[in-house]
Amino acid sequence: METADLKEFLDEKYFQYNTPDFINSDPIQIPHSFTKREDIEISGFLASTIAWGNRKMIINNAKKMIDIMGNTPYDFVMNFDETKANEIPPFVHRTFQQADLLYCIASLKNIYENHGGLKTVMENSFKKFGNIKDTLIEFRKIFFECKFPLRTEKHISNIAKGAAGKRLNMYLMWMCRQDKSGVHFGLWDIPNSALMLPLDTHTASTGRKLELITRKQNDWKTVEEVTSNLKKLDPNDPVKYDFALFGLGIFEKF
């Protein structure tokens, strides 16, 4: 498919799926239930962290996490006391278990108390490095500053070791992307042009069929490849095509 034809096709799909209706079928509905920035950030981080597997299960379990936090994520995090951790109801989402949730809460408290919060950490890291790869590597270092269970490491992608970082890139897209349709929040000062595509099985499969991806692996190099090719279609907002690639894959079985 010629570049101009591909752009026209993907633009059409982008406008089809980038609507408020998308929110109702996606885990992004979790942070959309809040208005306070810190609540949006924390609920969005937790929802994106468990965003793999059946989408209905993801949404239901994300809601359970927020219920555990009394529907006030920021206040819950800031008042969290590890000595009372055993009072928190059991939680499991596939391999993400109680110990992982407890560490996420403890780490988020450290981030807000000692680093100015998620927004400050991400924005400062981006200003320092100027790219998303190193921003996410820096974030992971800060996230694991506290004493953590080894099992939790696998739930925060290690970009330094080549992971595609689907959930972290999705979270950044949610928080940073300026979106006139109101699906994404645009709360953090990282430009649309810098964001990287959240690569999952659906976007990867569609990307290969459209010859946006030549690599066989779903790793960081592939994220760089597909995002670079999408920049040829829209250099200012390449990840807007996540709507198109994901929609084609999951809704249309492209």
CORBELDA-V335600 format. One record per pair of residues at least 24 apart in sequence whose C-alpha atoms are under 7 Angstrom apart, sorted by the first residue. I is the first residue (numbers start at 1). J is the second residue. D is the distance in whole Angstrom. If there is no record, write none. Layout:
I,J,D / I,J,D
//
This chain:
7,233,6 / 10,241,7 / 10,244,6 / 13,244,5 / 14,240,7 / 14,241,6 / 14,243,5 / 14,244,5 / 17,243,6 / 17,244,7 / 17,247,7 / 18,181,7 / 18,243,6 / 19,181,6 / 19,183,7 / 20,181,7 / 20,182,7 / 20,183,6 / 23,183,6 / 27,58,7 / 27,59,5 / 30,63,7 / 38,74,6 / 39,72,7 / 39,73,5 / 39,74,5 / 42,73,6 / 42,74,7 / 43,73,6 / 44,171,7 / 45,171,6 / 48,167,6 / 48,171,6 / 49,155,7 / 49,167,6 / 50,93,7 / 51,167,7 / 61,93,7 / 77,105,6 / 77,108,7 / 77,109,6 / 78,109,6 / 100,152,5 / 103,148,6 / 107,143,6 / 107,146,7 / 119,188,6 / 123,188,7 / 123,189,6 / 123,190,7 / 131,194,7 / 132,194,7 / 132,195,7 / 133,159,7 / 159,220,7 / 162,219,6 / 162,220,5 / 163,219,5 / 163,220,5 / 164,199,7 / 164,218,6 / 164,219,4 / 164,220,4 / 164,223,6 / 166,198,4 / 166,199,5 / 166,200,6 / 167,198,7 / 169,196,6 / 169,197,7 / 169,198,5 / 170,198,5 / 192,236,6 / 192,237,5 / 193,235,6 / 193,236,5 / 193,237,5 / 193,238,6 / 195,239,7 / 196,223,7 / 196,227,6 / 196,239,6 / 197,223,6 / 197,227,6 / 197,239,5 / 197,242,7 / 199,223,6 / 202,246,6 / 202,249,5 / 202,250,6 / 203,245,5 / 203,246,5 / 203,249,7 / 206,245,6 / 206,249,6 / 206,254,7 / 207,245,7
//
